[in-house]
Structures are given as C-alpha cells and as structure tokens.
Amino acid sequence: MIRNFIRKVLRRRPVKAQKGGGKGVVLAAHRHGIHRGRISPAAFNVCDTLQRRGFQAFVVGGAVRDLLLGVTPKDFDVATNATPEEVRAAFRRSRIIGRRFRIVHVMQGREVIEVTTFRSGQEAKTDEHGRILQDNEFGTQAEDAMRRDFTANALYYDPLAEHIVDYHHGVADIEARVLRIIGNAATRYREDPVRMLRAVRLGAKLGLEIDEAVRAPIRELAPLLGNVPGARLLEEMIKLLQCGHALACVRQLRKEGLHHGLLPLLDVILEQPAGQRFVRIALENTDERVRAGKSVAPGFLFATLLWHEVLVVREARKAHVPVAQQAFFEAMDIVLGRQGDKLAITRRIATDIKDIWALQPRFARPARNARRLIHHPRYRAGWDFLRLRAEAGEIDSALPDWWHAFAHASEEERNQLMQNLPPGAKDNEGGRRRRRRRSRRRSARSEAQLDGQGADTPVTQPGAPTPAAACEEA
C-alpha cells in the first residue's frame, strides 16, 4: 500500500525533450546517503585528476543507480566535459575507442574506467529506422542527461563534493522502484533498440516495475533488434545472462516478445519438456554462482541454452549421415550457424561451446580415455555441464559422480574405478576393440620369413619388377 501511494504521488507525464535540457537538482550527501568510500578508488582518481585540470567529472549512470539501491556496482563510468583528446592527454595509460560515439578507456591498475564526454542535444546521424549511427557532437551536462535512456541512469555523482545532480527525478523513481524512460519511448527505442533489452534486464535485476509507457511500444518495435549489429546484441545478452537474475530475464523476454530475433531457438528449446527443465536448472545454477560472486563463462551459458537444439538437429542428421559422430558434429555447426545470423558469437566463445559439447559423448566412454580426459583444458566446464544433464534427468547421476571420484582419486583408486564403470557407460564404444591395420609391406615381409627367406632378403611385391629386371630397364 505504501509503495502504491508513493507511485501515485510521484506519477507524472513522461519527460519531454528540450533543447539544452533543464536545470538539475543538487542533492547533498545526507539526502542520498552515498559516501565517497563506496566509490572505486580508480573512478575517484579519474574524477579527481580531471577536476584538478579544470574539467567537470562525475561518476554516472548504473553505478550511481546501484549504490542508491544498495547493490555493489560491477563497474564505474565517468562523464566529463573534457573532449576525448583532453582525457587521453590527462592519463598516460588510456586509449580512445568507438566510432558511433568515441569514449576513452583509462587503465588504473587492473581496473578500466570508461570515460565519456557529455553528448550534445543536437540531432544525431541516424538510419532509415531512426537508429543512431554517429553521435560525436559534445554538449553540456544537461544535454547529456536528456540523451540518456532511463531516469534512473541520468544521475551524476561528484565523489569529491559528495553530491548528486538529478535532472529527471531519477532518485525519486529509484525510491519508488519504478523504471521510467526519458522522452518518448518509441523514439528512444528507435534511436537504440538495445534499450528494450536493457529495460527488461534492469527491471528483472533490480526488482523495478517497468512503467507502462516504457513497456507499451516494446512488442511492436521488437523487430528493430534485427538492425542492431550482432556484437552489440551479444554484449547485451551476456550482461542479461550474467546479471544474477537470468531466469527472470528470460521469462520477461518471452513475456514482452523480445525473444524473437534475439535467440531464434529459445522458444524451441523452452517448449521441449526435457529442454525446458535443463535450461531452467542451468539458469538457476548461473544465478546462484553470480550472487555468490563467482564467474560464469559466456561459452558455458550459450552451451546450456542451445544444447537440446543440438540433440534435435543431430537426430535429424542421422537420416542423412550414417556415422553418429559425424551427425553430432554437423549438428553443432548448424546450431551455431543459425545463432551467428543474429548474435556475433566470437570465435573464442564458439570454441568453448563446441569443446563443452564435444566432451559429452567422451564422458560416456571412461574406459577408453579417462586418464587423458581429466587433463583436458575444458574438463571442469564439461563436467559441470554433465552434472547439469544429470540434474535434469537426461542421464544417470552415477556418470558425473564416477568422473568426480576418478578426477580426485589416487592412482590405485583409479585402477579400482576402471574395474567398476558406472551404469550405462560404454566400454570402448560398446566393447569392440579396434584392431590396428598392418601395412601390406610388413605383411609381405612376414610371409617371406615364414617361407624360409632371411630377414635381409628383399621382398618382391606382386606385379613389381625384380631387381634384375629393374637394372635391365635402367
């Protein structure tokens, strides 16, 4: 009830874009409660250095929003009125990157601080759909605040003065737990369709209710994601899956109709009974790891999302490919190829995905390659994937348990385990021992020796000229 009352009090019309922006409200430390000690030392140093040179410099965006919500920020960005060249000159370890909008990466120890120059309120160069292609016109802080997507992200924190500059009532929206957009939602989505994904991610991650004005145009404008470069979609998808609320985000994606064109196979995967359970367990496991402060590799995440589609395609390929292993590897290429049309999955991530998948049939043959397999670079990721398959009921849990015991056993214990393979494990591909094929030359020499010829006696192959005949021909 209290939350609904606050929303009614704070409810207002969407912020209208004004050239030059309005005047921001300055909130002192006692009002917002953020202490400079909670700011990354690297971000503080960047702001301090720029301010000493006579520039404005603020910690901006998601870091301020997360601190107000009591969440530890993953990174800290800085906004300034210094141009990229001026920022570059202020820091020896820095570089200018980006074409659509130039930014500066400042290296402070192991931390990288992203520094952006205040953007102008002037019209940027766009394509026929309204997506911004180039935006390197610089302006004031007020103009920059108007150019940001959500009110919760248009906050500027000065770590030296310890105050927040708020142009669009973002602090009040955060306190009310509402996600509102700045300006017209449809226009802002056309400028950058990724904002639709960002709205879903922020709503699920931070527990914010998405304002109806933010939600309404999403389903209609979802096809605009097809115009976004695959690299940006991949980056946003990784953020979504690694935010600690991946399962809630995926469900919200489906609810808003954003899964079409983002992950074309997501519907197929989640609509399969076995696949749905597997993906749910995998995402729950991912969320637990993120909340515990552990890392999750993007390759592992995509491997879990697409695994059951690989199984479906493999079964279809078996009708055309007689060798099961070949059908399996062709299925991997087909599935990743389909995703490559929308997500620019890097070669490194694709390699990780295929390594994890390729290990699964090898785990089913412990008698053949157990000692070699536990030293594989992707063994741990492959074993985690095998364990998820067991949790989903796809395979017997005895198989991952056996591998775990084998990996941590002594040599004597390993010998005993090799005599007690887990149920369902294949003994060297069904027990058939591959026989080494002897060369024809070696077979002929053996037959000659059996006929009583000496080891040094040359052997003449059928149809080949004798040494004497060879000399005569010469």
N, C-alpha and C positions, 0 to 999 in steps of 0.2 A: 504493500500500500504506500509506504513512504517513497519507494522508487517511482511508482506511478505518479505520485503527487509532484515529485521533483521534475519529472518529464513534462507534466502539464505546465508547470511554472516556467520551464526553460524552453518550451516549444515555441518555435518561431519560423518564419519563412526562410527558405534557402538563401545563403549569402549571394548577393548579386555582384557580378564582376564590375569593378570600377577602375577606370584608368588611373594608375598611380597608387591605388589602394587607399585604405583609411589609416587612421592613427591607432597604433597598438596600445593596449593596456599593459602597464608595467606592474607586475605582481612581485612583492617583496618576499624574502625567504620565509617569513612567518606565515605567509598566505599559502604557499605551495609546498613547503616542507622539504625541498631538495637541498642537501648540503653539498658543498664542493668536494667533500671527501668521497662522495659516491661516484664522482666523475673519473673516468680513466685518466691516469697521470699523463698518458700520451696526448689525449684530447685537450687536457688542461694546458699542457706545454705548447700545443699548436695555437690555442686561443691567446695565451699569454704572449707568445712571440709575435703574432700578428698585431695584437693591440699595442705592444711596445713600438711597433713600426708605424703606428698611427692609423691602423685599419680597424674596422669593426670585425668582431669574430664571436660566433655563438655556437654552442652545441645545439643541434637542431633535429627535428623530426622524431623518428622512432625511439631514440634513446631518451628524450625528454618524456615522451608519452609513457614508455615502460617504467621509468622512475616514478612518475606520478601514480602508476598502478601498482607499484611495489614489486615490479618484475625486474630482474637483472638484465640489462641490455646486452645483446650479443656483440654489438659494435657501436662506435660513436662516430657520428658525422659532424662536420663543422661547416657552417655557412659564413661567408665574409663578403665585404665589398671590394676586396682586392681581386684583381684580374688573375687568371691562371698563371700568366707570366710573372706577376708580382709574388704570388705564392711560391712559385718554383724558385724564384731568386732568394726567398727567405729561408729555404730549407735545402741543405746540401743533398740529403737523401730523399729525393722526390722526383716525380715524373708526371707529365701531362698525358692523359689518355682520353679516348672518346672522340667521336665525330659528330653525333647528333647533338651532344652537349658536352663541352670539354670540362673535365674535372681534373683535380690533382691528387695523386696518391702520395701521402707523406709517410715515410717509414720512420717509426720511433721504436728502436729496439726490434722486437718481433711483431709489434703491432703496426697495422696500416690504417691511417686516418684518411678518410675521403673528404676532401675539401672542395666545396662548390662555391662559385661566385653567384651573388644574388641575380636572379633572372629578371629580365625586363617584362613589362606588361604589354609590350607591343605584340602584334600578330606574328606568330612563328610560321615558318615554311611547312606546309602540310601536303599530304597526298590527296587523291580524289575522295577518300573516305574520311578525311579530317585528321588522320594520324600525323603527329608532328615528326617531321623528317630532320629538321635542323633548327637548333634553338641556342645560338651563341650570342644573343643580344643580352647585355647585362643592364641591371637597373638597381632599384632601391630595395630595402628590406621589405617595405610594404608591398611592392610589386611582386617580390619573390613569394611572400606569404599568400598572395592571391593566386599564384600559379601552382601552389601545392594542392594535393588531391583532397585530403580529408582534414577537417578542423583539428582533429587530434594530432595531426602531423605538422600543423602550421604553428609550432611553438618554438621559441628561441630562448635558450638559457645561457646567460652570461656567467661562467663559473668564477670570474673574478669579483663581480658585483653581487653574485648570487641572486639575481632576479630573472624572471621570465617575462618576455614580451609576447603578448597574446593578441592577435589581430581578429580572430573569428570565434571567440568564446570557446576555444578548444578545451581549456581547463574545466569549464562548466560541463561540457559534453562528456569528458572523461569521468567526472564525478557522477554524472547521471548514467554512465555506462551505455552511451548511445554513439553510434558511428554515423556521422553526417559528412556530406560532401560539400566542397566549396564551389559555388556556382551551379550551373545547370548540369545535372548528372549525365544526360545523353551527350552533351558537348564534351564533357571531361572524359567520358569513355571513348569517344571518337578520337580525341587527341592521343590517348594512350589506352588501348583496350586491356592491357595488363592490369589496369586499375580494378577491373571487375574481379579478377582473381585475388587481388590484394584485399578487396573488401571482404571476400569470403574468408581469407586467411586470418585477417585481423579480427573479424567477428568471432570466429571459432577459437582462435588462440587466446584472445583477451577476454572472452565472455561478454563482448559488446553486442547489443541489439542493433541490427542493421536498420537504419531509418528507411521508411517506405519509399522516400524519394530516391534513396540510394539503390534499393532493390528493384524498383519498378521497371527500369529500362534494360536490365541485365539479360533477361531471356530473349528479348527482341534483338539486342545488339551482340549477343554471343558469337554469331558468325564472323564478327570483326577480328576475332582471335586468329582467323586464318591469314590475316595480313601481317601478323606480328612475326618478326624473324624467329626462327627456331631456337636460336641461342638464348633469347630473352625468355621464351616460354620455358625452356629447360631450367634456366636460373630460377624463375618464379616457382616452378613445380618442385624443385629441390627445396626451396625455402618452405613451401607448404608442407612437404613430407617430413621436414626436419624441425618443425615448429613445436613439437611436443603434443600436438593435437591433430595428428594426421588423419585419424579415423573420423573425427568430427568434421574436418575439412573436406574429406572425400564425400561424406554424406551430404554436406552442404553444397558441394559442387553438383551433385546429382539433382538436388532439390532445386537449384537455380538454373539447371540446364546447361551448365558450363563444361560438362564432361565431353560433350560432342565437339570434336575438333581439337580438343586438348590431348586426351588419351583415347583414341578411337576404339580401343579394345576394352576400355574399362567396363562398359555395360555388359559385354560378352562375358568377361571374367566374373563379375559380381553376380550375374544371373545364373551361373552354374552352381549347383549346391555345394560341390566339393571345393570349387574355386572361391566361392563367397566365404566359406569358413576359413580357408587358408589365408586369404587376403586380410580378413578381419583379425586373425591371430597375429599375422605379421605386422600389421599396423599398430595393434595394441602393444606388441613387443617393442616396436620402434619408439612409441610414445614413452614407454617406461624407461628405455635407455636414455632418451633425451632429457627427461625430467630428472634422471639420476646423474646428469652431467657427462654421460658417455657419448662418444661419437657414433654416427651411423653413416656408413659409406653409401653414396648415391647408387653405385652399382648394385649393392645388395637390395636396396629399396625397389629399383626397377626390375630386378630379377624376380622378386616376390610378386609384383603386380602382374607380370607377364607370363609367369610360369605355366599356368593352366592353359593359356592360349597356345604355348609351345606344344603341350601334350595333345591338344585338339588337332593342330596342324600336323603333328607327327603321325597321328593315326590316319589322317587323310593322305599323307605322302606315302604310307606303306602300300597303298594300292598301286603306286607307280614306281616305287623303288623297292627292289627285293631285299636289300640289306637294311636291317633295322637301324644300325648305327648311322648309315648314310641318311636315312629318313629323319633321324633325330637332329643331325647337324644341319640339314636343309631347313628343317622347321625353325631352328634358331635364327638362321639368316633371314627367313621370310618374315618372322615376327619383328625382328629388329628393323628390317627394311620398311615395314609398314609404319613403325613409330618414327622412323627417320624422316618421313614426309612432313611431320608436324613438330617433332622435337629434335633439335640438332644434338643428338647424343654424341658426345665426344668419343674419339677412338679409345681413349683410356677407360672410360666408363663402359663402353661396349665390350671391351676385352674382359673387364671384371665380370660383367654379366655372363658372358659366354663361358668363362672359366668356372663360375659357380654352377652353371647348368651342366657343363660337361663332366663335372666331378660326380654328379648324382648316379649315373649308371656305374661308375667305377667303384663307388661305395658299396654297390651290391655284389662286388667280386673281391671280397677281402683276401681270399686265399691266393689270389693272383698278384696283388700289388700293394698289400697293406703297409709293408715297411717303407716302400718308396712314397706312398701317397701321403703319409703323415708329415713328410718334409716338403710337400707342395706349398708354394707361396700363398695359395688361396685355400689351404686346408681348413683353417679356422672358419672362414666365411662359408665354405662349402658345408662344413659340419653343422654350423648354426642353421643353414638352410635345410639340411637333412633333419635336424631336430624339429624345425617348424612343420615339415611334412609329416612327421610322426605325431605331433600335437594335433594336426588337422585330421588325423586318421587315415592319411594317404598310404603310410607304410607302418610296419610293426616297430614299436619303440625299442625293441631289442637291438635293431641295427645301429642307431646312433649310440645306444648305451655300450654296445660292443666296441665301437670305434673310440669312444671316450676312454674306456678301460684300456684299450690297446695303446693309445697315444701316451698314457701316463704310467704304463707298466714297465717293469724291468725286462731284460731280455729273456730270462727264464719264464716269467709270467706271460710274455708274448708268445713263446713257444707253446705254452699250455692253451692260450686263447686260440691259436691257429688250429688246435685239435678240436676246439669246441666253437665252431662257427655259429652265428646267430641264425634263428629260423628264417627260411626264405632266401638266405644268401646263396649266390651261385658259386659253385666250386669250379673256378677256371672256365667260365662260360658253359655251365651245365655239365661239367666233368669231362669234357672232351679235351684231351691233351693234344696240343698242336705239335706235329712232327716236323722236325727240321728237314727241309728238302736238300738231298745231296746233289752236288753238281754232276753232270754227265761225265766230266773229265775224271773226277775222283772215282766214280763207279766203274769206268773202263779200266782204270789202273788197278782197282781191287780185283776185277775179273781176270786181268792178265796175271796178277800174282797168284791167284788160285790155279791158273793153268800151268804154273811152274816157272814163269818168267821171273827174272830178277827184278829188284826194285829199280835198277838203273836202266832196264830195257825200255826203249821208247815204245809208246803205245800208239798204234795207228787207228784213228777213228774210221768207221765205215764210210767208204766213198772218198777218203782223203788220199792223196798220192803218197807213196812210200818215199823214204829219204832218197833212195837211189833214183826213183823216177823224178823227184824234185830236182836232183842235181842234173839229170839229163835235160829236163825242161829249161833249167838255167843256162 
